[in-house]
Amino acid sequence: MFNKETYIRRRRTLRELMGSGLVVLFGNNESPCNYPNNAYYPFRQDSTFLYFFGQKRDGLVGIIDVDNDKEILVGDDIDIEDIVWYGSVDSVSDMAKQAGVKNSCAMSMLSAIITKAKGQGQEIHFLPPYRHDTMIQIHDLLGIHPSKQKEAASLPLIKAVVKMRSTKEPLEIEELERASEIGYQMHTTAMKTARAGLTEKYVGGIIDGTANAWGAKVSFATIFTQHGEIMHGIPTMDPLEDGRLALCDCGGETLEHYCSDHTRTFPVSGRFTQRQREIYSIVEACHDYVLDVAKPGVKYMDVHFAVCRLMTERLKELGLMKGDVDEAVAAGAHALFLPHGLGHMMGMDVHDMEGLGQIYVGFDEETRPNLEQFGTNALRMGRRLEEGFVVTDEPGIYFIPALIDDWRAKGHCADWLNFDKIETYKDFGGIRIEDDVLITADGCRFLGDKRIPYHVEEIEKN
């Protein structure tokens, strides 16, 4: 964890933003895999609890009483049987002191704390839960049915947390740089390992093992596939084949639980075909273009559409698209090839704070996603950029056979798409290039001292 002054300052800022009420931040509990003692799923603390209290142990709840300027760390000390199997850990009171919290109590006292606050007319603030054990706990404490808890969650608390966690502190940027180093090791290991005959799953396992060796774990389920047109293609037992492209989308998580998220696409044989090189060069240009246009004050939605226009211009040059570029992008014709947004927030969650509601994390009053248009409805980030934001830059071009057939049958966007030419690419797969971008005072830069190779000559050289 960081020094306790960091957590004291964060909680003080949160109290100032909230103004009143009782804030209840639930930590996570263990999640057994297939029977109670098989904790196969590695424990991961809730990110917002970590942000304000720093402690990584299961079974904790943080209380911030804004009205009475009081903080409490709630949890039970482990017993001797747990110590025999898992070793000694700090007491809850010791963990409270480490986080700069003066008070601690057993979990059996939590109900009394909540009941007293409600009796005094305090508003109870909690965040939308995403684990069912937490939902049950909230139901027992507040009487709110799990199906109603998302809408009952505190909007003032959601907005305060988003405001604070969106702008990364120097200590957080250092952790994100470390996460990028883990990502570098994962991706370069994949590039060195992959060859015809090995299965996708074998390479995927090597990638995951690299993350475990260099940090806490993977930051999300690794994508490694020769079917790059599948957005979240998990590794299969299919053997890698010469002539095909392998898409690797993976990231690592540091011991302080900050994440990286990178994607690279490379030829299994080590050499691009001419057709692969042509499509790859478009994605490469779109990826690098972000460095020219992303800066404080610019809406990331505008960056997204600037990239879409560049992509459309280049696809026209290959004869895959036609007509007026601006009209094509306005109609969403480009989404046949790019059905997702340019990127998302990054931080302690790989899709940072997504569980709090994407409309609050990625958008504001002047930027709202167009939920009616395919592709645009998948934007995760559109709001104005600020110094200290970390966002992903991940353009891609995908040839999805079922989507091509569907649009062609409907005549959708036929004024801007050359379906006869597109038909010949249905066996192509997909390409994505992704890096994590820090918004600086006057522009932006990629995180990580080491660049994972992505230029054609770099990939073919390796």
N, C-alpha and C positions, 0 to 999 in steps of 0.2 A: 504494500500500500504506500501511498505518498505520505509526506509528513502530516501530522495531525492538524497543523495550521491550515492546510488546504481544505480539509473537510469542515473545520470550524468556519472558515470564510464562506464556503459554499452554502452551508446551512443558514448562516446569517443572511446571505443574499436571498435565499429562498424565503426566509421569514419576512424580509422587507417586501418582496414581490407579492407574497400572499396576503399580508396585512392582518389576517385574523384566521381563527379556526385551528383545528387539530389535524396535522398531516400524519398519515399512517403509510409508511413505505414498507411493503412486504418483501422480505428476502425470499429466496427459493429454498425448497426442500429437496432431498434426494429423490431420484426417479429410478426405481428398480426396473430392470428390463423384463424379466419373465417370472421372477419370484422374489420375495422381499429382500433376501440377502444378496441377490445378484445385481449390485449397483453397476451394471454394465455401461449405462449412460453416464459419462463423466460429469460430475457435479459442476454446474455453472451458476454462479450467483446472478441475481437480477442486476441489470446494468445500472438502473437508477439508484437502487440501494447501494451498490458499489460506489457510485458517484458521490453520494452524500455521507456514507458511513465507512466505506473502504474495506469492510470485513468480508471474507470469502467463505466463512463457515455456513453450513445449512442451518435452518431452523431459527432465523433471527427476524425481528421486526424493529424498524426504527420509528420512533415517535418524535415529532417536532410540534410542541405546543406553542403556537405563535402568540396566543393571547397572554400566556403566563411566562413566556421566555424560558421554557423548560424543554429539555431533550432527554429521551430515555432509550436505551438499547434493551430490547426485550428478548429473552431466550433462556433456555435451560442449559446448565452445565452438564457435560457428559458424565456418565457413571463409570464405575470401575470396570465393568464388563466391556464397555466400548474402548476404554484405555488399553485393555488387554489385547484387543484385536487391532486397534487403529493407532494406538499411541496417545500420549498426552497432548492436549491442546490448551490454549489459554482459556481462562474462565471468562464468562460473559462480562464481569466487572472489569477485568483486565482489557478485554477487547474494547469496551466502552472508553476506557482511559486512553487507549491508543488512538481512538478516533476523536478525542477531545470532548467526549460526552461524559457529563458528571454523574448521571444516574443510570442504573440498570435494575432489572427485575426479572423474575421468572415468567415464563409464558402464561402461567395460571393467573397472573395479575392483569393480563391484557384486556380481558373482558371488563374488569372493574374500571380500568382507565377509560375505556370507550364509554361505558355506561355513565360514569361521572361527567365526562365531557358533554354527552348528549343532554344530561340533566341540567347542565349549566347553560344550555342553549348554544353550545359551540357547533359549528359546521364541521363535519368529518370529511376530510379530503383524502381520497385514494385514487390511484391510477387504474386504468383498465386492466384487469387481470388476464393472463393468457395461460395459466396452469389451473387445472381443475381442483387441485388441493387448496390453492389460494382462493378459488371461488367458493369452496365449501367453508373456508375460514371466514371469509367476508359475510357469507350467509349467516353463520353462527353468531358473528359479532354485531351485524347491522340489520339482519333480517331481510336482506335484499336477495331475491332469487337470482341464481347465476345467469339466467336469460335476460335479466334487467340490469346487470352490473355494468356493462359497457356504457349504457346511456346514463347510468347513475354516477359514473366516475366524474371526478372534479375537473371541469374545464379550466378554471383558474390554475389548478395545479399542473394540468397538462401543458398549458401555455407557458407557465413559469419554468417548467423543466425543459421544454423545447428551447426557450430563450437562452437558458444557461448552457445546455449541452451542445447547442448548435455551434457556438464559438469556442474553438479549442484553445486551451491555455498552453503556455510553453511546455509544461510537463507532459501534457497530453500529446503534443506534436512530437516530442521525443519518443513517446511510446509508439505512436503511429509510424515513425521512422523505423523503429525496431520491428514492427509488424511487417513493414515493407521489406526489410532484410530477410525475414522468414519467407515471405512470398518469393523473393529472388531465389532463395535456396530451393524452394519447392518447384518453381518453374524451370530453372536450369537443370535440376535433377531429372525432371520429366523429359526435357529435350535430349539429355544425354542417354536416358534409359530407353526411350521409345525406338522401336525398330520393327520391321515386318516380322510377323510370327508371334510376337508377344501379344497377350490379350490386353484389352482396355483395362480390365479389372486389375491385372498385374501392375501396370503402370500407375493406376489410381492408388493402389495400395502403397507403392513406393512414395508417392506424393504425400499421402496421409502420414506415413511414418516419418517423413522429413519434418512435417509440421510438429509432430509430437516430440521429435528429438530437439528441435530448435526453440520451441515455445510451449504454450499450454495445450493447444490442439488446433485443428482446422477451424477457421472462422465460419464456415458453412460447408455443407456436403459438397465434396469435390465433383466437379463436372469434367470428365475426360472422355471424349467420344469422337468417332469418325463421322458421326451424324451431327455436324455443327449446326444444321438447320433446326435441330431440337433445342429449344432455349435452355432447358435444364436436363441435358442428356447425361444420365449417370453411367459410370463405367459398366460394361457388359463383358461377357466371356468371349465376345467376338475378337478374333485375331486382327492385329493391325495389318494393313495391306499397302504395298508400294503403290504410288499413284494417287493415294487419298490424302486428305488433310485431317490432322488431329487438332481438335479444339480443346484447350485446357483452361478452365476457369476455376481458380482456387485461391485460397488465402489462408494466412496463418493468424493466430491470436497470441499475443504476448502473455507473460505471466500476470501482468496487470490487466489483462483482458481488453486490449485494444486491437483492432482488426485491420487486416489488409485484404484487398480484393483486386486481383489482376487476371487478365485473360490474354492468352497467346494462341495463335493458330499457326501451325507449321506442317510442312509436308513430311509424311512418314519416311519417304525416301531421302529426304534432305534437300531435294531440289524441286522448286515450283515448276509446274507446266506453264505454258504461255497464258492459257486461259486463267489459271489460278493466280498468276502474277498480275494480270490485268485487274481482276476483282480486288485482290489484296491491296494493290496500290491505291485504290479508291478509299478503302477503309483506313489505310495508313495516313492518307492525306487528311481525312476527316478527323481522325484521332489527333493529329498534330495541330490542326486548325484551331482547336479549343484553346491552345496556349496563346493564340493571337487575340482571341475575343473575350475570354473569361476574365473578369476583374470586378472589384467592388462596384456596386451600383448597377451592374448589368443583370437582367433577369436570365436565369439559367434556361427558362423556356425559350428566350430569344437565341441563346447559344445553340440549343437543340435544333431550332428551325434553320439557323444559319448553316449548321452541319447538314441538315436534310437538303437544303438547296444545293450545296456543293456536291453532295452525293448524287442528286438528280442530274445535275449538269454532266457529271462524269459518266453516269449510266446512259445518258443520251448519246455521248460520244461512242459508246460501245453498241448503240442501236437497241438497247433494252428498254429505253424510255423515249418519249417523243413529246412535242408540243411545248407550250410555255412553261418554264420552270416554276415560276411563282404560282401559276394556276394549278400545276400538278401537285405542289406541296400543300396548297390550300385545300385541295380535294382529298388529300391523304393518299395519293397514288404511290408515293415513296414507301408507305407502310407495308406494301407487299414485300419489300426487301428489308425494311427496318420496322418491325412491329412493336418495338419497345422504346422507352425514353433514352436520352443520352446518358443519364446517370442518376445517382441517388446520394443522399448524405452518408457519410462514413464516420465511424468513431468506435465506441464500445460495442455497438451492434454493427454487423456488416451492412445492413440496411438500417442506419442509425435511427433509433426511436420509432421505428415503423409501427410498433405495437401501440403507440400512443395515438395513432391516427395520422395517416399520410397527409390528409388535408391540412393538418396543423404543422407537420414537419417540413413538407416540401413546397407548401403554397402559402399565400397570404391573401389579403383582400383584393389585390389587383391581379393576382394570378390564380386562376382556378382551372383544373384540367377539363378538357372537353370530353366528357364521358360518352358522347354520342358518336365520336369518330374513332374507327379502328386505328390502333397505333397511338394516337394522341391520348386515348383513354388509359394507356399504360404508362404515361409520364409519372415518375415518382418525385421529380424535383423541378420546380419552375420559378421559385421565388427569387427576389433580388439577392445577389451574392454579397457577402460581407467578409471583411478581413477575418481570417481565422476559421472560415468554413472549410470543410474537407468534403469534396464530392468526387464521384467516379466519372471518368470520361471513357465511355464504352460504346462507340459506334460499331455497327456490324452490317453485313449484307448476307442475307439468308435466302436460299431457294427452297421453299417449303412446298412439296408437290401437291398436297391436299389443298393448301391455300391458293396456289396457282390455278388448280382445277376449279375451285369454287368461284374465284373472281372471274375466270374466263367464262364459265357457264352463265354467270349473271351479267356479264358485260361490264363489271364494275371497274370504273376508271379506265375504260378502254380507249378514251381519247389520249391518254398519256402513257399507255403500256403497249409494247410490241409483243403480244402473247406468242406469236410464232417463234420469235427469237428466244423468248424466255423459256419456251417449252424445251429447248435444247439444253437448258441448264438444270433440269429437274434432278439430275444425278450429281449435282455439284456439291451439295452440302451447305456449309455456311462458314463465315469468317467473322471473328470479333477480336478487337484489340482493346484492352482496358488497362488503365492506370488510375491511381488515386492522386487527386489534385488538391493542393493547398492554395486557398485564395490569400494572396499577399496584399500589402498596402497599395500596390500599383499594378497588379496583374495576378499571375498564378504560376505555380511550378509543380512538377511531379514530386511526390514524396519518394524517399529512398535514395541513398547515395549511389547505389548500383542500379543501372538500368537493365531490366530483363530484355534480352535481345528481341527486337521486333522489326527492324528494317530488313528488307529482303536479303541484302548482302550479308548482314550479321547472321541471320538464320542459316543461310546456305553455307557460310563459313564454318559455323559450329557443327 
